[in-house]
Amino acid sequence: MLSVKANFVTARKGGSITRNIKATTSRLLATKQAQLYQQSCVSKLSTENQPTDVALEWQRARPFSEIPKDSALKFISKFLPGGPYSKLDFSQLATAMLKDYGPIFLMPAMPGRPSILVTHNPDDFENLFRNEGAWPIRPFSEAVRYYRNKLRADFFEGVEGVIATHGEQWSSFRTIINPILMKPKNVNMYISKMAQVNQEFVDRIRLIRNPDTLEMPDDFKEYLQRWALESVAIVALDKQLGLLRDDSENSSEVLKLFSALNDFMELSFDLEYKPTLWRVVATPKFRRLMRAMDDIKSVTWKFVTEAVRKLEVEKQQGIEQPEHKKSVLERLIKRNDRVAAVMAMDMMMAGVDTTTSLVAGALFCLAKNPEKQARLRAEVMRVLPRKNSKFAADALNNIPYLRACLKESLRVYPITIGNMRVPQNDLVLSGYRVPKGTLVSMIFSTLQANERYFARPLEYLPERWLRSGEEDHEPNTAAATKCAQSLKPSSPFVYLPFGFGPRICVGRRISELEVEAGIARLVRNFNIEFNYPTDNAFKSVLINMPNIPLRFKLTDID
């Protein structure tokens, strides 16, 4: 409370003090309510009677107090200027702490963040996921919850999406959207519209590349982000935004949305994972994030209400699409226009930068492994015989090597360093007793380049992901199958790029369609090279983002 009082003393006189008190009190209450809400979810879902073998394992395990850890003061000192962690990003930090503390350790509580148990053990991952229950709790995203549950509660009206909710509220929302977004037929209907966006991207590449070197400009990452937003908007908003053409009639709103999404990703990392006072006082970054989410909300709601009006006019004219041809947005609007708007926001907030990173990683891998790129191109040319060929309805089901290339790219360049859960029952992790309600961070990224879990981990080998029967074009199918089997991960829980269980990424099928169709079109049109070092190619913030200029050389092929 001392910091709160100090803030009141330095506030301006008069009404600003009252407003500051109200705002601060609201944030404190919101944080406290979020904590109580999370605890209630854990309590409600906890199992009273544990099986005998689980109880025996608990008795034999070492106490929670013996888990390796540092004092809060010593731990925080490592982040101060000159400290060993001061200049490390998330991924580098995970590797450094693994070396310092071992495969399981406790990060002490820091300002604005509770203590977190960190594990690099895939057996622990499986134990957590297998015991997460029907309503898994994934912590953080508190700023988003504050925005939707408090600051703009009058707009959201309890419909708060999937990013920051838990328990029954989260489950109710997923119950509505899962049948719409998780069915392949509802997503595959967008392949022709995605193809249009991809062709515009190819045309833009030819305009922006250096005519002499054929290299992309230093800001090529922004063009990848534009392509990603265009692609997800086709599903989320049922329209093209014109970001690759620069001729949209809604250009000011579209650019506002694009800028706000970038701010959201940058600021969320600072406010959710770094020491911060936003839960006590409205810091400048907190205010910027609230403005960014206001912009995302206002532009999304504008486009959704336009879609609602269009459907109403068509209904009055007796025009209605058959059920199997209705868009995702139309299906969601039919349930609730607020649900449609919130889901559109979530898809864009979670889907633009993740897709950008996935594609950048895939391009790096293909550029540095020309023999794999050539094999992929030969496969793609069977479904796209001409550069501008249209995809057949089942085309993406007939390019298994493309999917293998993307899976291997996600192993080499993972989008995130891991996942988090709050166990709803007491568990034993790595031989230690972990009480329910503990925040547990599962770090995958340190394992995906570890030969204990992957054979030949430093090589880019898409073959490790091919299933039996998908190597028929190889000269020796039996040998190819045996080789692929030997390259498989030692545990299925080492590689989970889209999560696991009830809380698996709801936009997975959309992301896969975007990236598969996009990479196929790029490989069909261009030979991809990258003639620069790829050391530290990505920087880990909220997710892993490109950290070097993406100066790919893209040469037209016949």
Long-range contacts (C-beta under 8 A, 24 or more apart in sequence): 3-277, 3-280, 3-281, 4-28, 4-280, 4-281, 7-280, 7-281, 20-281, 20-282, 23-282, 24-280, 24-281, 24-282, 26-150, 27-146, 27-150, 27-278, 27-279, 27-280, 27-282, 28-279, 28-280, 30-145, 30-146, 30-149, 30-150, 31-142, 31-146, 31-279, 34-142, 34-145, 34-146, 37-166, 37-167, 38-137, 38-139, 38-166, 38-422, 38-437, 39-437, 40-167, 41-135, 41-137, 41-166, 41-167, 41-424, 42-137, 42-422, 42-423, 42-424, 42-436, 42-437, 44-167, 45-133, 45-134, 45-135, 45-167, 45-424, 46-424, 46-425, 46-436, 47-424, 47-425, 50-425, 50-426, 54-428, 57-428, 58-426, 58-428, 58-433, 61-428, 61-431, 61-432, 61-433, 62-431, 62-432, 62-433, 63-432, 63-433, 64-432, 64-433, 64-434, 64-435, 64-438, 66-432, 67-104, 67-105, 67-106, 67-117, 67-432, 68-101, 68-102, 68-104, 68-105, 68-106, 69-101, 69-105, 69-106, 69-107, 69-108, 70-101, 70-108, 71-108, 72-108, 72-109, 72-110, 75-107, 75-108, 75-110, 76-110, 76-275, 89-539, 89-540, 89-541, 90-273, 90-417, 90-540, 90-541, 90-544, 91-417, 91-445, 91-538, 91-540, 91-544, 92-540, 93-540, 94-118, 94-120, 94-417, 94-418, 94-443, 94-445, 94-446, 95-446, 98-443, 98-446, 103-430, 104-429, 104-430, 104-432, 107-441, 110-275, 111-275, 111-276, 111-277, 112-274, 112-275, 112-276, 112-277, 112-278, 112-279, 113-273, 113-275, 114-439, 115-439, 116-420, 116-439, 116-440, 116-441, 117-429, 117-434, 117-438, 117-439, 117-440, 117-441, 118-440, 118-441, 118-443, 119-429, 119-430, 119-440, 119-441, 119-442, 119-443, 120-443, 120-446, 120-447, 121-429, 121-430, 122-447, 122-453, 122-491, 122-493, 122-494, 123-430, 123-491, 123-493, 124-429, 124-430, 124-440, 124-442, 125-442, 125-444, 125-493, 125-494, 125-496, 126-491, 126-493, 127-427, 127-428, 127-429, 128-421, 128-423, 128-427, 128-429, 128-440, 128-442, 129-421, 129-493, 129-500, 129-501, 131-423, 131-424, 131-425, 131-427, 132-421, 132-423, 132-424, 132-501, 132-502, 132-503, 133-424, 134-171, 134-502, 135-166, 135-167, 135-168, 135-170, 135-171, 135-502, 136-421, 136-501, 136-502, 136-503, 137-166, 137-167, 137-421, 137-422, 137-424, 138-166, 138-419, 138-420, 138-421, 138-422, 138-503, 139-420, 139-422, 139-439, 140-272, 140-273, 140-420, 141-268, 141-272, 142-272, 142-279, 143-268, 143-271, 143-272, 143-278, 143-286, 143-289, 144-268, 144-293, 147-289, 147-290, 147-293, 148-342, 151-290, 152-293, 152-294, 152-297, 155-297, 155-301, 156-338, 156-342, 157-338, 159-336, 159-338, 159-339, 159-342, 160-342, 161-342, 161-343, 161-345, 161-346, 162-343, 162-346, 162-506, 163-346, 163-349, 163-350, 171-502, 173-339, 173-342, 174-502, 174-506, 176-332, 176-335, 176-336, 176-339, 177-332, 177-339, 177-343, 177-506, 178-506, 180-328, 180-331, 180-332, 181-328, 181-343, 181-506, 181-507, 181-509, 181-510, 182-506, 182-508, 182-509, 183-509, 184-509, 185-324, 186-328, 186-331, 187-235, 187-328, 187-509, 187-510, 187-513, 188-393, 188-396, 188-513, 189-325, 189-327, 190-234, 190-235, 190-513, 191-391, 191-393, 191-395, 191-396, 191-513, 191-517, 192-390, 192-391, 193-234, 193-240, 194-231, 194-234, 194-513, 194-514, 194-517, 194-518, 195-390, 195-391, 195-517, 195-521, 196-240, 197-227, 197-230, 197-231, 197-234, 197-240, 197-244, 198-227, 198-517, 198-518, 198-521, 198-522, 199-388, 199-521, 200-230, 200-244, 200-245, 201-227, 201-230, 201-244, 201-518, 201-521, 201-522, 202-521, 202-522, 202-525, 202-526, 203-244, 204-244, 205-526, 205-554, 206-556, 209-554, 213-553, 214-553, 214-554, 214-555, 215-551, 215-552, 215-553, 215-554, 216-550, 216-551, 216-552, 216-553, 216-554, 217-551, 218-549, 218-550, 218-551, 220-549, 220-550, 220-551, 220-552, 221-356, 221-360, 221-546, 221-550, 224-356, 224-359, 224-360, 224-550, 225-258, 225-262, 225-352, 225-353, 225-356, 226-258, 227-359, 227-518, 228-351, 228-352, 228-353, 228-355, 228-356, 228-359, 228-514, 229-257, 229-258, 229-261, 229-348, 229-352, 231-355, 231-514, 231-518, 232-347, 232-348, 232-351, 232-352, 232-355, 232-507, 232-510, 232-514, 233-348, 235-327, 235-328, 235-329, 235-347, 235-510, 236-300, 236-328, 236-329, 236-343, 236-344, 236-347, 236-348, 236-351, 237-300, 237-303, 237-304, 237-307, 237-329, 237-344, 238-307, 238-327, 238-328, 238-329, 238-330, 239-303, 239-307, 250-303, 253-299, 253-302, 254-299, 256-295, 256-299, 257-295, 257-296, 257-299, 257-300, 257-348, 259-292, 259-295, 260-291, 260-292, 260-293, 260-295, 260-296, 260-299, 261-292, 261-296, 261-348, 261-349, 261-352, 261-353, 262-353, 263-288, 263-289, 263-291, 263-292, 264-289, 264-292, 264-293, 264-296, 264-349, 265-353, 265-541, 265-542, 265-543, 265-545, 266-541, 267-292, 268-542, 269-541, 269-542, 272-542, 273-542, 296-345, 296-348, 296-349, 297-341, 297-345, 300-341, 300-344, 300-345, 300-348, 301-341, 303-344, 304-329, 304-333, 304-337, 304-340, 304-341, 304-344, 305-337, 307-333, 307-340, 308-333, 308-337, 347-507, 347-510, 350-505, 350-507, 351-507, 351-510, 351-511, 353-543, 353-545, 354-415, 354-511, 354-543, 355-511, 355-514, 355-515, 356-545, 356-546, 357-413, 357-415, 357-538, 357-543, 357-544, 357-545, 357-546, 358-406, 358-409, 358-410, 358-415, 358-511, 358-515, 359-515, 359-518, 359-519, 360-413, 360-537, 360-538, 360-546, 360-550, 361-409, 361-410, 361-412, 361-413, 361-415, 361-537, 361-538, 362-405, 362-406, 362-409, 362-515, 362-519, 363-519, 363-522, 363-528, 363-530, 363-550, 363-552, 364-409, 364-413, 364-530, 364-534, 364-537, 365-405, 365-408, 365-409, 365-412, 365-413, 365-460, 366-405, 366-523, 366-528, 367-528, 367-529, 367-530, 367-552, 368-460, 368-530, 368-534, 369-460, 370-529, 372-405, 372-460, 372-462, 373-523, 373-527, 373-528, 375-401, 376-401, 376-402, 376-405, 376-462, 376-523, 377-523, 377-524, 377-557, 380-520, 380-523, 380-524, 381-524, 383-520, 384-520, 384-521, 384-524, 387-524, 387-525, 389-524, 391-517, 391-520, 396-513, 396-516, 396-517, 396-520, 399-516, 399-520, 400-466, 400-467, 400-470, 401-462, 401-466, 401-470, 402-516, 402-519, 402-520, 403-465, 403-512, 403-516, 404-462, 404-463, 404-464, 404-465, 404-466, 404-470, 405-462, 405-519, 406-512, 406-515, 406-516, 406-519, 407-462, 407-465, 407-495, 408-460, 408-461, 408-462, 408-464, 408-465, 409-460, 410-495, 410-497, 411-448, 411-454, 411-495, 412-448, 412-449, 412-460, 413-537, 413-538, 413-544, 414-444, 414-445, 414-448, 414-497, 414-544, 415-497, 415-543, 415-544, 416-444, 416-445, 416-497, 416-543, 416-544, 417-443, 417-444, 417-445, 417-446, 417-540, 417-544, 418-442, 418-443, 418-444, 418-445, 419-444, 419-496, 419-499, 444-494, 444-495, 444-496, 447-494, 448-494, 448-495, 452-490, 453-489, 453-490, 453-491, 453-494, 454-487, 454-489, 454-490, 454-494, 455-486, 455-487, 456-487, 461-487, 463-487, 464-488, 464-489, 522-554, 524-557, 525-554, 525-556, 525-557, 526-554, 526-555, 526-556, 526-557, 527-554, 527-555, 527-557, 528-552, 528-553, 528-554, 529-553, 529-554, 529-555
